[in-house]
Amino acid sequence: MFIGNCQTFERICSTAGSDLYRGRRLTDGMSVLLKFPAENADAAQSARLKREYLLLQSLDCAGITKPLALVDERGAFALVLEDFAGESLDVVPDRELLKHAAYPPARCGLGLLVFRESGQ
């Protein structure tokens, strides 16, 4: 799939509100992440994507992916993010998650723990 000057390659993960893909920017070949509202998303989800873009733009913090663009191509929105070569928590082996069993099993919390443990 092509949107803006980007091509998607693989779906990384899918949630109720959005789909995340890995792809590349055609202008320079840079590896990027593309976040789309889910197929059945309403206008509120597109608005959330725009707010996420603005929020990420305002953050300058190590370990947080940087937004590269918010693409609106004929009403199809995509948030283009730098690709940090990570992987979805859905594929992190259970043994890694069990090391943190004392912590609440929220994905966000686990993501922060995995990030912190990686030495970043």
N, C-alpha and C positions, 0 to 999 in steps of 0.2 A: 504494500500500500504506500502511496506517496501523498504527502501533505506538505505544503509550502516547499521548501528546498530540502526535505528530508524523506528518506525511504525507511520503512520499518522492516525488520528481519524476523524477530521472534517475540512472542508474548512472554513476558516475565511473570506477571501475575494479574489477577482480575479480582475486583471487589464488587460490592453491590453498586457502587457509584462510579467506578472508573476502571480502565484497563491500562496497564503499563507495558510498553514495548521497548525493545532495544533496536536501534537503527543507526543510520549515519546521515550526516549532513552532506548533501551532494556538492556543495560549493568547495569544500575543503577535505571531505572524507572523514571528518571528526566523528567519533563514536558518540552517540547521544541516546538519551532516554526520552520517549514520547509518552505523555500521559493524556489519554482521551477520556471524555465522559463515556460511561457505559452506553451500549446501543440503545437501551430503553430509558436513558436518563432524561429528566425533564429540564426545563430552563434553569431551575435552581441549581442543578449540578454544574451547568456551564458557568453560572455566576460564582460558584464555589471555586472552580478552576481559576477564574480570573483573580479572585481574592488570594488564592494560594500563590499565584504568580507574584502579586504585589507584595505579599508577606515575605516570600523568599528573596525578593529583590532587596528588601530592607535589612536582611540579615547578612552579616559578614562574620561567619563563625566556621572554624575548621570542623569538618565532619558533616556539614550540611551541604547537600548538592546545590549548585548554583543554577538559577534559571537562565536560559539563553534567549528564549523568545516565547511569546504567546501568539500562536498562529491562528488566524481566523480565515479559513478558506471556504467561501460560499456557505457560511454558517456552521462549518465543522471546525470546532476548536481543538487545539492540541497545545499542551504545555511542553516545551522543549527544554530538557535539563541536561547538564553535563553528566556523562556516564562515568561513574567511579568504579566500574567493574565489580560491583557487589553482586549478591544474589538474594533472591527473595527469602524471607524467613520461612516460607512454606517448604523450602528444600533443605533447611539446616537440619542435620541429623538429630534425632531425638536425644542422643547421648549428650550433645552440646546443650540442649535445652534443660536436661535433667540436672546439669551442674548448677543451674540457677533455680532449682525447685523451691527454694525458700522465698523467692520473689513472686509477686503476682504474675500470673501467666498472660499479661497483656502484651500484645505484639509490640507496641511502642516501647514498653519497658524492656522487653527482651532484646529489641533492636538496640537500645541504648547500652544494655549489658554486653551484648556481642561486640558492639563498637568499642566500649571501654576496655574489654578484655583483649581486644586485638592490638592494644597499645597505641591507639590513635588519640 
